[in-house]
Amino acid sequence: MDSRSDLIKLGDEDIYLILYLWKVKGYETKELAQRFHISAESLEDLLSGHVRRDCYRGFNRIEKYLVETY
């Protein structure tokens, strides 16, 4: 399976939730892959910002703003 094909089925809300659960809540990648039914390779690509870049950048901007503000 292409590493991006299983991420295509996920909406932006799911991508933001994955990033939140990983970065803020500390979920393990294995838990996230199982919960969202995506491959470990796809998840690594997402968490490193190689795929779904718009969501990745947006999440990082929001996180940076919140850290600086609060």
LUMLUMDREN-2810 file (N, C-alpha, C; in Angstrom, 1 decimal):
<atoms>
<atom><aa>M</aa><ch>A</ch><at>N</at><xx>0.8</xx><yy>-1.2</yy><zz>0.0</zz></atom>
<atom><aa>M</aa><ch>A</ch><at>CA</at><xx>0.0</xx><yy>0.0</yy><zz>0.0</zz></atom>
<atom><aa>M</aa><ch>A</ch><at>C</at><xx>0.9</xx><yy>1.2</yy><zz>0.0</zz></atom>
<atom><aa>D</aa><ch>A</ch><at>N</at><xx>0.5</xx><yy>2.2</yy><zz>-0.8</zz></atom>
<atom><aa>D</aa><ch>A</ch><at>CA</at><xx>1.2</xx><yy>3.5</yy><zz>-0.9</zz></atom>
<atom><aa>D</aa><ch>A</ch><at>C</at><xx>1.1</xx><yy>4.1</yy><zz>0.5</zz></atom>
<atom><aa>S</aa><ch>A</ch><at>N</at><xx>2.1</xx><yy>4.7</yy><zz>1.0</zz></atom>
<atom><aa>S</aa><ch>A</ch><at>CA</at><xx>2.1</xx><yy>5.3</yy><zz>2.3</zz></atom>
<atom><aa>S</aa><ch>A</ch><at>C</at><xx>1.1</xx><yy>6.4</yy><zz>2.5</zz></atom>
<atom><aa>R</aa><ch>A</ch><at>N</at><xx>0.7</xx><yy>7.0</yy><zz>1.4</zz></atom>
<atom><aa>R</aa><ch>A</ch><at>CA</at><xx>-0.2</xx><yy>8.1</yy><zz>1.5</zz></atom>
<atom><aa>R</aa><ch>A</ch><at>C</at><xx>-1.7</xx><yy>7.7</yy><zz>1.3</zz></atom>
<atom><aa>S</aa><ch>A</ch><at>N</at><xx>-1.9</xx><yy>6.5</yy><zz>0.7</zz></atom>
<atom><aa>S</aa><ch>A</ch><at>CA</at><xx>-3.2</xx><yy>6.1</yy><zz>0.4</zz></atom>
<atom><aa>S</aa><ch>A</ch><at>C</at><xx>-4.1</xx><yy>5.9</yy><zz>1.6</zz></atom>
<atom><aa>D</aa><ch>A</ch><at>N</at><xx>-3.5</xx><yy>5.5</yy><zz>2.7</zz></atom>
<atom><aa>D</aa><ch>A</ch><at>CA</at><xx>-4.4</xx><yy>5.3</yy><zz>3.9</zz></atom>
<atom><aa>D</aa><ch>A</ch><at>C</at><xx>-4.6</xx><yy>6.6</yy><zz>4.7</zz></atom>
<atom><aa>L</aa><ch>A</ch><at>N</at><xx>-3.8</xx><yy>7.7</yy><zz>4.4</zz></atom>
<atom><aa>L</aa><ch>A</ch><at>CA</at><xx>-4.1</xx><yy>9.0</yy><zz>5.0</zz></atom>
<atom><aa>L</aa><ch>A</ch><at>C</at><xx>-5.1</xx><yy>9.8</yy><zz>4.2</zz></atom>
<atom><aa>I</aa><ch>A</ch><at>N</at><xx>-5.3</xx><yy>9.4</yy><zz>2.9</zz></atom>
<atom><aa>I</aa><ch>A</ch><at>CA</at><xx>-6.3</xx><yy>10.2</yy><zz>2.1</zz></atom>
<atom><aa>I</aa><ch>A</ch><at>C</at><xx>-7.7</xx><yy>10.0</yy><zz>2.7</zz></atom>
<atom><aa>K</aa><ch>A</ch><at>N</at><xx>-8.0</xx><yy>8.9</yy><zz>3.3</zz></atom>
<atom><aa>K</aa><ch>A</ch><at>CA</at><xx>-9.4</xx><yy>8.7</yy><zz>3.8</zz></atom>
<atom><aa>K</aa><ch>A</ch><at>C</at><xx>-9.6</xx><yy>9.5</yy><zz>5.1</zz></atom>
<atom><aa>L</aa><ch>A</ch><at>N</at><xx>-8.6</xx><yy>10.0</yy><zz>5.7</zz></atom>
<atom><aa>L</aa><ch>A</ch><at>CA</at><xx>-8.8</xx><yy>10.8</yy><zz>6.9</zz></atom>
<atom><aa>L</aa><ch>A</ch><at>C</at><xx>-9.0</xx><yy>12.3</yy><zz>6.6</zz></atom>
<atom><aa>G</aa><ch>A</ch><at>N</at><xx>-10.0</xx><yy>12.9</yy><zz>7.3</zz></atom>
<atom><aa>G</aa><ch>A</ch><at>CA</at><xx>-10.2</xx><yy>14.3</yy><zz>7.1</zz></atom>
<atom><aa>G</aa><ch>A</ch><at>C</at><xx>-9.2</xx><yy>15.1</yy><zz>7.9</zz></atom>
<atom><aa>D</aa><ch>A</ch><at>N</at><xx>-9.3</xx><yy>16.4</yy><zz>7.7</zz></atom>
<atom><aa>D</aa><ch>A</ch><at>CA</at><xx>-8.4</xx><yy>17.3</yy><zz>8.4</zz></atom>
<atom><aa>D</aa><ch>A</ch><at>C</at><xx>-8.6</xx><yy>17.2</yy><zz>9.9</zz></atom>
<atom><aa>E</aa><ch>A</ch><at>N</at><xx>-9.8</xx><yy>17.0</yy><zz>10.4</zz></atom>
<atom><aa>E</aa><ch>A</ch><at>CA</at><xx>-10.1</xx><yy>16.9</yy><zz>11.8</zz></atom>
<atom><aa>E</aa><ch>A</ch><at>C</at><xx>-9.3</xx><yy>15.7</yy><zz>12.4</zz></atom>
<atom><aa>D</aa><ch>A</ch><at>N</at><xx>-9.3</xx><yy>14.6</yy><zz>11.6</zz></atom>
<atom><aa>D</aa><ch>A</ch><at>CA</at><xx>-8.6</xx><yy>13.4</yy><zz>12.1</zz></atom>
<atom><aa>D</aa><ch>A</ch><at>C</at><xx>-7.1</xx><yy>13.7</yy><zz>12.2</zz></atom>
<atom><aa>I</aa><ch>A</ch><at>N</at><xx>-6.6</xx><yy>14.4</yy><zz>11.2</zz></atom>
<atom><aa>I</aa><ch>A</ch><at>CA</at><xx>-5.1</xx><yy>14.7</yy><zz>11.2</zz></atom>
<atom><aa>I</aa><ch>A</ch><at>C</at><xx>-4.8</xx><yy>15.5</yy><zz>12.3</zz></atom>
<atom><aa>Y</aa><ch>A</ch><at>N</at><xx>-5.6</xx><yy>16.6</yy><zz>12.6</zz></atom>
<atom><aa>Y</aa><ch>A</ch><at>CA</at><xx>-5.3</xx><yy>17.5</yy><zz>13.7</zz></atom>
<atom><aa>Y</aa><ch>A</ch><at>C</at><xx>-5.4</xx><yy>16.7</yy><zz>15.0</zz></atom>
<atom><aa>L</aa><ch>A</ch><at>N</at><xx>-6.4</xx><yy>15.8</yy><zz>15.1</zz></atom>
<atom><aa>L</aa><ch>A</ch><at>CA</at><xx>-6.5</xx><yy>14.9</yy><zz>16.3</zz></atom>
<atom><aa>L</aa><ch>A</ch><at>C</at><xx>-5.3</xx><yy>14.0</yy><zz>16.5</zz></atom>
<atom><aa>I</aa><ch>A</ch><at>N</at><xx>-4.8</xx><yy>13.4</yy><zz>15.5</zz></atom>
<atom><aa>I</aa><ch>A</ch><at>CA</at><xx>-3.6</xx><yy>12.6</yy><zz>15.6</zz></atom>
<atom><aa>I</aa><ch>A</ch><at>C</at><xx>-2.4</xx><yy>13.4</yy><zz>16.1</zz></atom>
<atom><aa>L</aa><ch>A</ch><at>N</at><xx>-2.2</xx><yy>14.6</yy><zz>15.5</zz></atom>
<atom><aa>L</aa><ch>A</ch><at>CA</at><xx>-1.1</xx><yy>15.4</yy><zz>15.9</zz></atom>
<atom><aa>L</aa><ch>A</ch><at>C</at><xx>-1.3</xx><yy>15.9</yy><zz>17.4</zz></atom>
<atom><aa>Y</aa><ch>A</ch><at>N</at><xx>-2.5</xx><yy>16.2</yy><zz>17.8</zz></atom>
<atom><aa>Y</aa><ch>A</ch><at>CA</at><xx>-2.7</xx><yy>16.6</yy><zz>19.1</zz></atom>
<atom><aa>Y</aa><ch>A</ch><at>C</at><xx>-2.5</xx><yy>15.4</yy><zz>20.1</zz></atom>
<atom><aa>L</aa><ch>A</ch><at>N</at><xx>-3.0</xx><yy>14.3</yy><zz>19.8</zz></atom>
<atom><aa>L</aa><ch>A</ch><at>CA</at><xx>-2.8</xx><yy>13.1</yy><zz>20.7</zz></atom>
<atom><aa>L</aa><ch>A</ch><at>C</at><xx>-1.3</xx><yy>12.8</yy><zz>20.8</zz></atom>
<atom><aa>W</aa><ch>A</ch><at>N</at><xx>-0.6</xx><yy>12.9</yy><zz>19.7</zz></atom>
<atom><aa>W</aa><ch>A</ch><at>CA</at><xx>0.8</xx><yy>12.6</yy><zz>19.7</zz></atom>
<atom><aa>W</aa><ch>A</ch><at>C</at><xx>1.7</xx><yy>13.6</yy><zz>20.4</zz></atom>
<atom><aa>K</aa><ch>A</ch><at>N</at><xx>1.5</xx><yy>14.9</yy><zz>20.0</zz></atom>
<atom><aa>K</aa><ch>A</ch><at>CA</at><xx>2.4</xx><yy>15.9</yy><zz>20.6</zz></atom>
<atom><aa>K</aa><ch>A</ch><at>C</at><xx>2.0</xx><yy>16.4</yy><zz>22.0</zz></atom>
<atom><aa>V</aa><ch>A</ch><at>N</at><xx>0.7</xx><yy>16.5</yy><zz>22.2</zz></atom>
<atom><aa>V</aa><ch>A</ch><at>CA</at><xx>0.2</xx><yy>17.1</yy><zz>23.5</zz></atom>
<atom><aa>V</aa><ch>A</ch><at>C</at><xx>-0.1</xx><yy>16.0</yy><zz>24.5</zz></atom>
<atom><aa>K</aa><ch>A</ch><at>N</at><xx>-0.7</xx><yy>14.9</yy><zz>24.1</zz></atom>
<atom><aa>K</aa><ch>A</ch><at>CA</at><xx>-1.2</xx><yy>13.9</yy><zz>25.1</zz></atom>
<atom><aa>K</aa><ch>A</ch><at>C</at><xx>-0.1</xx><yy>12.8</yy><zz>25.2</zz></atom>
<atom><aa>G</aa><ch>A</ch><at>N</at><xx>0.8</xx><yy>12.7</yy><zz>24.3</zz></atom>
<atom><aa>G</aa><ch>A</ch><at>CA</at><xx>1.9</xx><yy>11.7</yy><zz>24.4</zz></atom>
<atom><aa>G</aa><ch>A</ch><at>C</at><xx>1.5</xx><yy>10.3</yy><zz>24.0</zz></atom>
<atom><aa>Y</aa><ch>A</ch><at>N</at><xx>0.5</xx><yy>10.1</yy><zz>23.1</zz></atom>
<atom><aa>Y</aa><ch>A</ch><at>CA</at><xx>0.2</xx><yy>8.8</yy><zz>22.7</zz></atom>
<atom><aa>Y</aa><ch>A</ch><at>C</at><xx>1.4</xx><yy>8.2</yy><zz>21.9</zz></atom>
<atom><aa>E</aa><ch>A</ch><at>N</at><xx>1.5</xx><yy>6.9</yy><zz>22.0</zz></atom>
<atom><aa>E</aa><ch>A</ch><at>CA</at><xx>2.5</xx><yy>6.2</yy><zz>21.2</zz></atom>
<atom><aa>E</aa><ch>A</ch><at>C</at><xx>2.0</xx><yy>6.0</yy><zz>19.8</zz></atom>
<atom><aa>T</aa><ch>A</ch><at>N</at><xx>3.0</xx><yy>5.9</yy><zz>18.9</zz></atom>
<atom><aa>T</aa><ch>A</ch><at>CA</at><xx>2.7</xx><yy>5.8</yy><zz>17.5</zz></atom>
<atom><aa>T</aa><ch>A</ch><at>C</at><xx>1.9</xx><yy>4.5</yy><zz>17.2</zz></atom>
<atom><aa>K</aa><ch>A</ch><at>N</at><xx>2.2</xx><yy>3.4</yy><zz>17.9</zz></atom>
<atom><aa>K</aa><ch>A</ch><at>CA</at><xx>1.5</xx><yy>2.2</yy><zz>17.7</zz></atom>
<atom><aa>K</aa><ch>A</ch><at>C</at><xx>0.0</xx><yy>2.3</yy><zz>18.0</zz></atom>
<atom><aa>E</aa><ch>A</ch><at>N</at><xx>-0.3</xx><yy>3.0</yy><zz>19.1</zz></atom>
<atom><aa>E</aa><ch>A</ch><at>CA</at><xx>-1.7</xx><yy>3.3</yy><zz>19.5</zz></atom>
<atom><aa>E</aa><ch>A</ch><at>C</at><xx>-2.4</xx><yy>4.1</yy><zz>18.5</zz></atom>
<atom><aa>L</aa><ch>A</ch><at>N</at><xx>-1.8</xx><yy>5.1</yy><zz>18.0</zz></atom>
<atom><aa>L</aa><ch>A</ch><at>CA</at><xx>-2.4</xx><yy>6.0</yy><zz>16.9</zz></atom>
<atom><aa>L</aa><ch>A</ch><at>C</at><xx>-2.6</xx><yy>5.2</yy><zz>15.6</zz></atom>
<atom><aa>A</aa><ch>A</ch><at>N</at><xx>-1.7</xx><yy>4.4</yy><zz>15.2</zz></atom>
<atom><aa>A</aa><ch>A</ch><at>CA</at><xx>-1.8</xx><yy>3.6</yy><zz>14.0</zz></atom>
<atom><aa>A</aa><ch>A</ch><at>C</at><xx>-3.0</xx><yy>2.7</yy><zz>14.1</zz></atom>
<atom><aa>Q</aa><ch>A</ch><at>N</at><xx>-3.1</xx><yy>2.0</yy><zz>15.3</zz></atom>
<atom><aa>Q</aa><ch>A</ch><at>CA</at><xx>-4.2</xx><yy>1.1</yy><zz>15.5</zz></atom>
<atom><aa>Q</aa><ch>A</ch><at>C</at><xx>-5.6</xx><yy>1.8</yy><zz>15.5</zz></atom>
<atom><aa>R</aa><ch>A</ch><at>N</at><xx>-5.6</xx><yy>2.9</yy><zz>16.3</zz></atom>
<atom><aa>R</aa><ch>A</ch><at>CA</at><xx>-6.9</xx><yy>3.7</yy><zz>16.4</zz></atom>
<atom><aa>R</aa><ch>A</ch><at>C</at><xx>-7.4</xx><yy>4.3</yy><zz>15.1</zz></atom>
<atom><aa>F</aa><ch>A</ch><at>N</at><xx>-6.5</xx><yy>4.7</yy><zz>14.3</zz></atom>
<atom><aa>F</aa><ch>A</ch><at>CA</at><xx>-6.9</xx><yy>5.4</yy><zz>13.0</zz></atom>
<atom><aa>F</aa><ch>A</ch><at>C</at><xx>-6.8</xx><yy>4.5</yy><zz>11.8</zz></atom>
<atom><aa>H</aa><ch>A</ch><at>N</at><xx>-6.4</xx><yy>3.2</yy><zz>12.0</zz></atom>
<atom><aa>H</aa><ch>A</ch><at>CA</at><xx>-6.3</xx><yy>2.2</yy><zz>11.0</zz></atom>
<atom><aa>H</aa><ch>A</ch><at>C</at><xx>-5.4</xx><yy>2.7</yy><zz>9.8</zz></atom>
<atom><aa>I</aa><ch>A</ch><at>N</at><xx>-4.2</xx><yy>3.2</yy><zz>10.2</zz></atom>
<atom><aa>I</aa><ch>A</ch><at>CA</at><xx>-3.2</xx><yy>3.6</yy><zz>9.2</zz></atom>
<atom><aa>I</aa><ch>A</ch><at>C</at><xx>-1.9</xx><yy>2.8</yy><zz>9.5</zz></atom>
<atom><aa>S</aa><ch>A</ch><at>N</at><xx>-1.0</xx><yy>2.8</yy><zz>8.5</zz></atom>
<atom><aa>S</aa><ch>A</ch><at>CA</at><xx>0.2</xx><yy>2.0</yy><zz>8.6</zz></atom>
<atom><aa>S</aa><ch>A</ch><at>C</at><xx>1.2</xx><yy>2.9</yy><zz>9.5</zz></atom>
<atom><aa>A</aa><ch>A</ch><at>N</at><xx>2.1</xx><yy>2.2</yy><zz>10.1</zz></atom>
<atom><aa>A</aa><ch>A</ch><at>CA</at><xx>3.2</xx><yy>2.9</yy><zz>10.9</zz></atom>
<atom><aa>A</aa><ch>A</ch><at>C</at><xx>4.0</xx><yy>3.8</yy><zz>10.0</zz></atom>
<atom><aa>E</aa><ch>A</ch><at>N</at><xx>4.2</xx><yy>3.4</yy><zz>8.7</zz></atom>
<atom><aa>E</aa><ch>A</ch><at>CA</at><xx>5.0</xx><yy>4.2</yy><zz>7.8</zz></atom>
<atom><aa>E</aa><ch>A</ch><at>C</at><xx>4.2</xx><yy>5.5</yy><zz>7.5</zz></atom>
<atom><aa>S</aa><ch>A</ch><at>N</at><xx>3.0</xx><yy>5.4</yy><zz>7.3</zz></atom>
<atom><aa>S</aa><ch>A</ch><at>CA</at><xx>2.1</xx><yy>6.6</yy><zz>7.0</zz></atom>
<atom><aa>S</aa><ch>A</ch><at>C</at><xx>2.1</xx><yy>7.5</yy><zz>8.2</zz></atom>
<atom><aa>L</aa><ch>A</ch><at>N</at><xx>2.0</xx><yy>6.9</yy><zz>9.4</zz></atom>
<atom><aa>L</aa><ch>A</ch><at>CA</at><xx>2.0</xx><yy>7.7</yy><zz>10.6</zz></atom>
<atom><aa>L</aa><ch>A</ch><at>C</at><xx>3.3</xx><yy>8.5</yy><zz>10.8</zz></atom>
<atom><aa>E</aa><ch>A</ch><at>N</at><xx>4.4</xx><yy>7.8</yy><zz>10.5</zz></atom>
<atom><aa>E</aa><ch>A</ch><at>CA</at><xx>5.7</xx><yy>8.4</yy><zz>10.7</zz></atom>
<atom><aa>E</aa><ch>A</ch><at>C</at><xx>5.9</xx><yy>9.6</yy><zz>9.7</zz></atom>
<atom><aa>D</aa><ch>A</ch><at>N</at><xx>5.4</xx><yy>9.4</yy><zz>8.4</zz></atom>
<atom><aa>D</aa><ch>A</ch><at>CA</at><xx>5.4</xx><yy>10.4</yy><zz>7.4</zz></atom>
<atom><aa>D</aa><ch>A</ch><at>C</at><xx>4.6</xx><yy>11.6</yy><zz>7.9</zz></atom>
<atom><aa>L</aa><ch>A</ch><at>N</at><xx>3.4</xx><yy>11.4</yy><zz>8.5</zz></atom>
<atom><aa>L</aa><ch>A</ch><at>CA</at><xx>2.6</xx><yy>12.4</yy><zz>9.0</zz></atom>
<atom><aa>L</aa><ch>A</ch><at>C</at><xx>3.2</xx><yy>13.2</yy><zz>10.1</zz></atom>
<atom><aa>L</aa><ch>A</ch><at>N</at><xx>3.7</xx><yy>12.5</yy><zz>11.1</zz></atom>
<atom><aa>L</aa><ch>A</ch><at>CA</at><xx>4.3</xx><yy>13.1</yy><zz>12.3</zz></atom>
<atom><aa>L</aa><ch>A</ch><at>C</at><xx>5.6</xx><yy>13.8</yy><zz>12.0</zz></atom>
<atom><aa>S</aa><ch>A</ch><at>N</at><xx>6.3</xx><yy>13.5</yy><zz>10.9</zz></atom>
<atom><aa>S</aa><ch>A</ch><at>CA</at><xx>7.5</xx><yy>14.3</yy><zz>10.5</zz></atom>
<atom><aa>S</aa><ch>A</ch><at>C</at><xx>7.2</xx><yy>15.4</yy><zz>9.6</zz></atom>
<atom><aa>G</aa><ch>A</ch><at>N</at><xx>5.9</xx><yy>15.5</yy><zz>9.1</zz></atom>
<atom><aa>G</aa><ch>A</ch><at>CA</at><xx>5.5</xx><yy>16.6</yy><zz>8.3</zz></atom>
<atom><aa>G</aa><ch>A</ch><at>C</at><xx>5.7</xx><yy>16.4</yy><zz>6.8</zz></atom>
<atom><aa>H</aa><ch>A</ch><at>N</at><xx>6.0</xx><yy>15.1</yy><zz>6.4</zz></atom>
<atom><aa>H</aa><ch>A</ch><at>CA</at><xx>6.3</xx><yy>14.8</yy><zz>5.0</zz></atom>
<atom><aa>H</aa><ch>A</ch><at>C</at><xx>5.0</xx><yy>14.7</yy><zz>4.2</zz></atom>
<atom><aa>V</aa><ch>A</ch><at>N</at><xx>3.9</xx><yy>14.4</yy><zz>4.8</zz></atom>
<atom><aa>V</aa><ch>A</ch><at>CA</at><xx>2.6</xx><yy>14.3</yy><zz>4.1</zz></atom>
<atom><aa>V</aa><ch>A</ch><at>C</at><xx>1.6</xx><yy>15.2</yy><zz>4.9</zz></atom>
<atom><aa>R</aa><ch>A</ch><at>N</at><xx>0.5</xx><yy>15.6</yy><zz>4.3</zz></atom>
<atom><aa>R</aa><ch>A</ch><at>CA</at><xx>-0.5</xx><yy>16.4</yy><zz>4.8</zz></atom>
<atom><aa>R</aa><ch>A</ch><at>C</at><xx>0.1</xx><yy>17.7</yy><zz>5.5</zz></atom>
<atom><aa>R</aa><ch>A</ch><at>N</at><xx>1.0</xx><yy>18.3</yy><zz>4.7</zz></atom>
<atom><aa>R</aa><ch>A</ch><at>CA</at><xx>1.8</xx><yy>19.4</yy><zz>5.2</zz></atom>
<atom><aa>R</aa><ch>A</ch><at>C</at><xx>1.0</xx><yy>20.6</yy><zz>5.7</zz></atom>
<atom><aa>D</aa><ch>A</ch><at>N</at><xx>-0.1</xx><yy>20.8</yy><zz>5.0</zz></atom>
<atom><aa>D</aa><ch>A</ch><at>CA</at><xx>-1.0</xx><yy>21.9</yy><zz>5.4</zz></atom>
<atom><aa>D</aa><ch>A</ch><at>C</at><xx>-1.5</xx><yy>21.8</yy><zz>6.8</zz></atom>
<atom><aa>C</aa><ch>A</ch><at>N</at><xx>-1.9</xx><yy>20.6</yy><zz>7.2</zz></atom>
<atom><aa>C</aa><ch>A</ch><at>CA</at><xx>-2.4</xx><yy>20.3</yy><zz>8.6</zz></atom>
<atom><aa>C</aa><ch>A</ch><at>C</at><xx>-1.2</xx><yy>20.3</yy><zz>9.5</zz></atom>
<atom><aa>Y</aa><ch>A</ch><at>N</at><xx>-0.1</xx><yy>19.8</yy><zz>9.1</zz></atom>
<atom><aa>Y</aa><ch>A</ch><at>CA</at><xx>1.1</xx><yy>19.8</yy><zz>10.0</zz></atom>
<atom><aa>Y</aa><ch>A</ch><at>C</at><xx>1.5</xx><yy>21.2</yy><zz>10.3</zz></atom>
<atom><aa>R</aa><ch>A</ch><at>N</at><xx>1.6</xx><yy>22.0</yy><zz>9.3</zz></atom>
<atom><aa>R</aa><ch>A</ch><at>CA</at><xx>2.0</xx><yy>23.4</yy><zz>9.6</zz></atom>
<atom><aa>R</aa><ch>A</ch><at>C</at><xx>1.0</xx><yy>24.2</yy><zz>10.4</zz></atom>
<atom><aa>G</aa><ch>A</ch><at>N</at><xx>-0.3</xx><yy>24.0</yy><zz>10.0</zz></atom>
<atom><aa>G</aa><ch>A</ch><at>CA</at><xx>-1.3</xx><yy>24.6</yy><zz>10.8</zz></atom>
<atom><aa>G</aa><ch>A</ch><at>C</at><xx>-1.3</xx><yy>24.3</yy><zz>12.3</zz></atom>
<atom><aa>F</aa><ch>A</ch><at>N</at><xx>-1.1</xx><yy>23.0</yy><zz>12.5</zz></atom>
<atom><aa>F</aa><ch>A</ch><at>CA</at><xx>-1.1</xx><yy>22.5</yy><zz>13.9</zz></atom>
<atom><aa>F</aa><ch>A</ch><at>C</at><xx>0.1</xx><yy>23.2</yy><zz>14.7</zz></atom>
<atom><aa>N</aa><ch>A</ch><at>N</at><xx>1.3</xx><yy>23.2</yy><zz>14.0</zz></atom>
<atom><aa>N</aa><ch>A</ch><at>CA</at><xx>2.4</xx><yy>23.8</yy><zz>14.6</zz></atom>
<atom><aa>N</aa><ch>A</ch><at>C</at><xx>2.3</xx><yy>25.3</yy><zz>14.9</zz></atom>
<atom><aa>R</aa><ch>A</ch><at>N</at><xx>1.6</xx><yy>26.0</yy><zz>14.0</zz></atom>
<atom><aa>R</aa><ch>A</ch><at>CA</at><xx>1.3</xx><yy>27.4</yy><zz>14.2</zz></atom>
<atom><aa>R</aa><ch>A</ch><at>C</at><xx>0.4</xx><yy>27.6</yy><zz>15.4</zz></atom>
<atom><aa>I</aa><ch>A</ch><at>N</at><xx>-0.6</xx><yy>26.8</yy><zz>15.5</zz></atom>
<atom><aa>I</aa><ch>A</ch><at>CA</at><xx>-1.5</xx><yy>26.9</yy><zz>16.6</zz></atom>
<atom><aa>I</aa><ch>A</ch><at>C</at><xx>-0.8</xx><yy>26.6</yy><zz>17.9</zz></atom>
<atom><aa>E</aa><ch>A</ch><at>N</at><xx>-0.1</xx><yy>25.5</yy><zz>17.9</zz></atom>
<atom><aa>E</aa><ch>A</ch><at>CA</at><xx>0.7</xx><yy>25.1</yy><zz>19.1</zz></atom>
<atom><aa>E</aa><ch>A</ch><at>C</at><xx>1.6</xx><yy>26.2</yy><zz>19.6</zz></atom>
<atom><aa>K</aa><ch>A</ch><at>N</at><xx>2.4</xx><yy>26.8</yy><zz>18.6</zz></atom>
<atom><aa>K</aa><ch>A</ch><at>CA</at><xx>3.3</xx><yy>27.9</yy><zz>18.9</zz></atom>
<atom><aa>K</aa><ch>A</ch><at>C</at><xx>2.6</xx><yy>29.1</yy><zz>19.5</zz></atom>
<atom><aa>Y</aa><ch>A</ch><at>N</at><xx>1.5</xx><yy>29.5</yy><zz>18.9</zz></atom>
<atom><aa>Y</aa><ch>A</ch><at>CA</at><xx>0.7</xx><yy>30.6</yy><zz>19.4</zz></atom>
<atom><aa>Y</aa><ch>A</ch><at>C</at><xx>0.2</xx><yy>30.3</yy><zz>20.8</zz></atom>
<atom><aa>L</aa><ch>A</ch><at>N</at><xx>-0.3</xx><yy>29.2</yy><zz>21.1</zz></atom>
<atom><aa>L</aa><ch>A</ch><at>CA</at><xx>-0.8</xx><yy>28.8</yy><zz>22.4</zz></atom>
<atom><aa>L</aa><ch>A</ch><at>C</at><xx>0.4</xx><yy>28.8</yy><zz>23.5</zz></atom>
<atom><aa>V</aa><ch>A</ch><at>N</at><xx>1.5</xx><yy>28.3</yy><zz>23.1</zz></atom>
<atom><aa>V</aa><ch>A</ch><at>CA</at><xx>2.7</xx><yy>28.3</yy><zz>24.0</zz></atom>
<atom><aa>V</aa><ch>A</ch><at>C</at><xx>3.1</xx><yy>29.7</yy><zz>24.3</zz></atom>
<atom><aa>E</aa><ch>A</ch><at>N</at><xx>3.1</xx><yy>30.6</yy><zz>23.3</zz></atom>
<atom><aa>E</aa><ch>A</ch><at>CA</at><xx>3.6</xx><yy>32.0</yy><zz>23.5</zz></atom>
<atom><aa>E</aa><ch>A</ch><at>C</at><xx>2.5</xx><yy>32.8</yy><zz>24.3</zz></atom>
<atom><aa>T</aa><ch>A</ch><at>N</at><xx>1.3</xx><yy>32.4</yy><zz>24.1</zz></atom>
<atom><aa>T</aa><ch>A</ch><at>CA</at><xx>0.2</xx><yy>33.2</yy><zz>24.7</zz></atom>
<atom><aa>T</aa><ch>A</ch><at>C</at><xx>-0.1</xx><yy>32.8</yy><zz>26.1</zz></atom>
<atom><aa>Y</aa><ch>A</ch><at>N</at><xx>0.0</xx><yy>31.5</yy><zz>26.4</zz></atom>
<atom><aa>Y</aa><ch>A</ch><at>CA</at><xx>-0.4</xx><yy>31.1</yy><zz>27.7</zz></atom>
<atom><aa>Y</aa><ch>A</ch><at>C</at><xx>0.8</xx><yy>30.6</yy><zz>28.5</zz></atom>
</atoms>
